[in-house]
Amino acid sequence: MYLFCLFLAVFFWLLNALGNNYSTTISFEISYKNFPKNQIVLNDLPQHINIKVKGLGFDLMAYKLKIKPSVVTVDLATLKDYNQKDAIITKTIATKRFQPHISTQLGEHIDVQGIYPDSIYFVLDKKVEKLLVVVPNTTITYDKQYQLFGEILLKPSAINVTGPKSVLDTMNKAYTEELILNNLNETTTEALLFNDEYNNQNLSFSPKQVFIHIPVEKYTETTKRIKLNTVNVPDSITLKTIPGEIEVKFRIPLSKMAALESAIFNAQVDYMQINEQLNHKLKVILLKHPDFIRSITLTPSKVEYILKKNE
């Protein structure tokens, strides 16, 4: 009996309370449509607006209990008068223009007293397209005896980027996301997206990813002895180097060992290095060698010489 009386008291108190007028704030989601095709909105747009309303408690409670969220649609077709020749500009849409739509959703018994913010600001820039060179952001280490064989290749090596003119005017390269590969011991191909920072600059890429190809080979170290040649020696002089040949130490891919026998090496010293101070040693220059060898060392790198005047 006590609980029943308590329930009745609360029930009648609620009926009395909900019969009074109240002011409160409710939130509407914002949906944007008809974005300008030739412009880009640079700033973050609000996703909600707050509506100050007044009405009977019954009506406000009925609205609050609605499951489907309330939405205001902002039509950006009014921004199409943007002058393409201008730089970055700001446009404004007053939120009071949404009041009839909001009032229809709330019903005739709820009075709209204010909409906040009172305006929505749009910072606009021209949308342009530019072809940019792709630069991979890589950190690669190789397993023992393994090395890069040739060049790292990107496909495509250049991409079309669409975005604000003020941003693309300062760019001539597009960097990929970071790729870290440790102890690489085989040829590898990876798909790469672009740096996350570009998302904050309203940039879009076509295609959205590139492929990086990293050729890797196992190398071994070997040596080859080659004869020294002399150049720019006057006809009246004979130049003899000591020693007459040098040792070339280098790293070579195992797959190219068979090609080493027919490979051409050309090492030389230049008589023109001898100046008035009479240098006692001449620098050895490796003028020609196979393009597939790496880590080249010449022994000796400088040689002594003897000059003999021809009779």
C-alpha positions in Angstrom: 0.0 0.0 0.0 2.9 2.4 0.8 4.6 1.7 -2.5 1.4 2.1 -4.4 0.7 5.5 -2.8 4.3 6.5 -3.5 3.9 5.5 -7.1 0.7 7.5 -7.4 2.4 10.6 -5.8 5.3 10.4 -8.2 3.0 9.9 -11.2 0.9 12.9 -10.4 4.0 15.0 -9.7 5.4 14.1 -13.1 2.0 15.0 -14.8 2.1 18.4 -13.0 5.8 19.0 -13.8 5.5 18.0 -17.5 2.6 20.4 -17.9 5.0 23.4 -17.3 7.0 25.2 -19.9 10.8 24.5 -20.1 13.8 25.8 -22.0 16.5 23.4 -23.1 19.1 22.8 -25.8 19.0 20.0 -28.3 21.5 18.9 -30.9 20.9 18.4 -34.6 23.4 16.5 -36.9 24.5 18.4 -40.0 24.6 16.7 -43.4 26.3 18.6 -46.3 25.4 18.1 -49.9 26.3 19.5 -53.4 30.0 20.3 -52.6 31.4 22.6 -55.3 33.1 20.5 -58.0 35.9 23.0 -58.7 36.6 24.1 -55.1 37.8 22.4 -52.0 36.7 23.3 -48.4 39.9 23.7 -46.4 38.5 24.1 -42.9 36.9 21.5 -40.6 33.1 21.9 -40.8 30.9 21.5 -37.8 29.0 18.2 -37.6 26.3 19.4 -35.1 24.4 22.6 -34.4 22.7 23.3 -31.0 19.1 24.5 -30.9 17.7 26.4 -27.9 14.0 25.5 -27.6 11.0 26.2 -25.3 7.9 24.0 -24.9 5.8 21.9 -22.6 7.6 19.1 -20.7 5.3 16.6 -22.5 6.4 17.8 -25.9 10.1 18.0 -25.0 10.1 14.5 -23.5 8.4 13.1 -26.5 11.0 14.6 -28.8 13.9 13.5 -26.6 12.6 9.9 -26.7 12.8 9.8 -30.5 15.2 7.1 -31.7 16.0 8.5 -35.1 18.5 11.4 -34.8 17.5 14.9 -36.1 19.4 16.0 -39.2 19.8 19.4 -40.9 20.9 19.3 -44.5 23.2 22.1 -45.7 23.1 22.6 -49.4 26.4 24.1 -50.7 25.0 25.0 -54.1 25.0 28.6 -52.9 28.8 28.5 -52.9 29.1 28.0 -56.6 29.4 31.7 -57.3 33.0 31.4 -56.1 35.3 33.4 -58.4 37.9 31.0 -59.9 40.4 33.7 -60.3 40.5 34.6 -56.7 42.8 33.2 -54.1 41.6 31.5 -50.9 38.3 33.1 -49.8 35.8 32.7 -47.0 32.0 32.1 -47.5 29.4 32.1 -44.8 26.0 30.5 -44.5 23.7 31.8 -41.7 22.1 29.0 -39.7 18.9 30.9 -39.2 17.9 29.8 -42.7 17.5 26.3 -41.3 14.9 27.4 -38.8 11.8 26.5 -40.8 13.1 23.0 -41.5 14.0 22.6 -37.8 10.6 23.8 -36.6 8.9 21.3 -38.9 10.8 18.5 -37.4 10.2 19.6 -33.8 6.5 20.2 -34.3 4.3 23.3 -33.8 4.3 23.0 -30.0 8.1 23.5 -29.6 9.3 27.0 -30.1 12.8 27.6 -31.6 14.5 30.4 -29.7 18.0 30.3 -31.0 20.5 28.4 -33.2 24.2 28.1 -32.4 26.6 28.7 -34.0 24.8 31.5 -35.8 26.9 30.9 -39.0 28.9 28.2 -40.7 32.1 29.4 -42.3 33.7 27.8 -45.4 37.3 28.5 -46.4 37.5 27.7 -50.1 40.4 27.2 -52.5 40.5 26.2 -56.2 40.7 22.5 -56.9 43.6 21.7 -59.3 45.4 18.6 -60.6 49.2 18.2 -60.8 51.6 15.5 -61.9 54.1 14.8 -59.1 57.2 12.6 -59.0 56.9 9.8 -56.4 59.6 9.5 -53.8 59.8 6.3 -51.7 60.4 6.8 -47.9 62.4 3.6 -47.2 64.8 2.3 -44.5 66.4 -0.9 -45.7 69.1 -3.1 -44.3 70.5 -6.2 -46.0 71.4 -9.6 -44.7 75.1 -10.6 -44.7 76.5 -10.9 -48.2 73.3 -9.4 -49.7 73.1 -6.1 -51.5 70.9 -4.0 -53.7 71.3 -5.2 -57.3 70.5 -2.3 -59.7 68.0 0.4 -58.8 64.9 0.5 -56.7 62.0 0.9 -59.1 58.6 2.5 -58.6 55.5 1.8 -60.6 54.1 4.3 -61.5 57.0 6.7 -60.9 54.7 9.8 -61.2 51.1 10.2 -60.2 48.2 12.7 -60.6 47.4 14.6 -57.4 44.2 16.6 -56.9 43.9 19.2 -54.2 43.9 22.8 -53.2 45.9 25.1 -55.5 47.6 26.8 -52.5 49.0 23.4 -51.5 49.9 21.9 -54.9 51.7 25.1 -56.0 54.4 24.4 -53.4 54.8 20.7 -54.3 56.8 18.9 -57.0 57.2 15.5 -55.2 54.9 13.1 -53.4 56.4 11.0 -50.6 55.1 7.5 -49.8 54.4 6.1 -46.3 57.5 4.8 -44.5 58.7 1.3 -45.5 61.1 -0.4 -43.1 62.8 -3.7 -44.2 65.5 -5.3 -42.1 67.9 -8.1 -43.1 66.6 -8.3 -46.7 67.9 -11.3 -48.6 65.6 -11.6 -51.6 64.1 -9.4 -54.3 61.0 -7.8 -52.8 57.9 -6.0 -54.2 55.6 -4.0 -51.9 52.5 -1.8 -52.3 52.8 1.6 -50.7 50.2 4.2 -49.8 51.1 7.9 -49.5 52.2 9.8 -46.4 49.4 10.2 -43.9 50.1 13.9 -43.5 48.6 14.5 -47.0 45.2 13.6 -45.6 45.2 16.8 -43.6 46.0 18.8 -46.8 42.9 17.6 -48.7 45.0 15.8 -51.3 43.8 12.8 -53.3 46.0 10.5 -55.4 45.4 8.6 -58.6 46.3 5.8 -58.3 46.0 5.6 -54.5 49.1 3.4 -54.2 52.3 2.6 -55.9 54.5 -0.5 -56.1 58.1 -0.5 -55.1 60.5 -3.2 -56.5 63.7 -3.8 -54.7 66.1 -6.2 -56.5 68.4 -8.0 -54.1 71.4 -10.4 -54.9 73.9 -12.3 -52.9 77.4 -10.9 -53.4 80.8 -12.4 -53.0 84.2 -10.6 -52.8 86.9 -11.3 -55.4 89.9 -9.6 -57.1 91.3 -9.1 -60.5 94.7 -7.9 -61.7 94.7 -5.5 -64.6 97.5 -3.7 -66.6 97.9 0.0 -66.1 97.7 2.3 -69.2 99.2 5.7 -69.6 97.7 8.7 -71.3 98.7 12.2 -72.5 102.4 11.2 -72.6 104.5 13.3 -75.1 106.1 11.5 -78.0 109.5 12.5 -76.7 109.0 10.8 -73.4 108.4 7.2 -72.2 106.5 6.9 -68.9 106.8 3.6 -67.0 104.7 3.0 -63.8 105.9 1.0 -60.8 104.1 -1.4 -60.6 102.9 -1.9 -64.1 99.6 -3.4 -63.0 97.2 -3.1 -60.0 94.8 -5.3 -58.1 91.1 -4.4 -58.2 89.1 -5.8 -55.3 85.3 -5.7 -55.5 82.0 -7.3 -54.7 80.1 -9.1 -57.4 76.7 -10.9 -57.6 77.0 -14.6 -57.7 74.8 -14.7 -60.8 77.4 -12.5 -62.7 80.5 -14.5 -61.9 80.5 -16.2 -65.3 80.4 -12.8 -67.0 83.5 -11.6 -65.2 85.9 -13.4 -67.6 84.8 -11.3 -70.6 84.3 -8.1 -68.6 86.4 -5.1 -69.6 88.5 -3.1 -67.1 90.5 -0.1 -68.0 92.8 1.6 -65.4 95.1 4.4 -66.3 97.4 7.2 -65.0 97.6 10.6 -66.6 100.9 12.2 -67.5 99.3 15.6 -67.0 99.2 15.0 -63.2 103.0 15.7 -63.2 103.3 19.4 -62.4 106.2 21.7 -61.7 106.6 20.3 -58.2 107.2 16.9 -59.8 104.7 14.6 -58.0 106.5 11.4 -57.1 103.3 9.4 -57.4 100.4 9.3 -59.9 96.8 8.6 -59.0 95.3 5.5 -60.6 91.9 6.1 -62.3 89.6 3.2 -63.0 88.1 4.5 -66.2 86.0 1.4 -67.1 84.5 -1.5 -65.2 81.4 -3.7 -65.3 78.4 -1.9 -63.9 77.3 -4.8 -61.8 80.3 -4.7 -59.4 80.3 -2.8 -56.1 82.6 -1.7 -53.3 85.6 -1.2 -55.6 89.1 -0.9 -54.0 92.3 -0.3 -56.0 95.7 -1.5 -54.7 97.8 0.5 -55.0 95.7 3.6 -55.6 98.8 5.6 -56.5 101.9 4.4 -58.3 105.5 5.6 -58.7 106.9 6.2 -62.2 110.0 6.6 -64.2 110.4 9.1 -67.1 112.8 8.4 -69.9 113.6 10.8 -72.7 113.4 9.1 -76.1 116.5 9.5 -78.4 
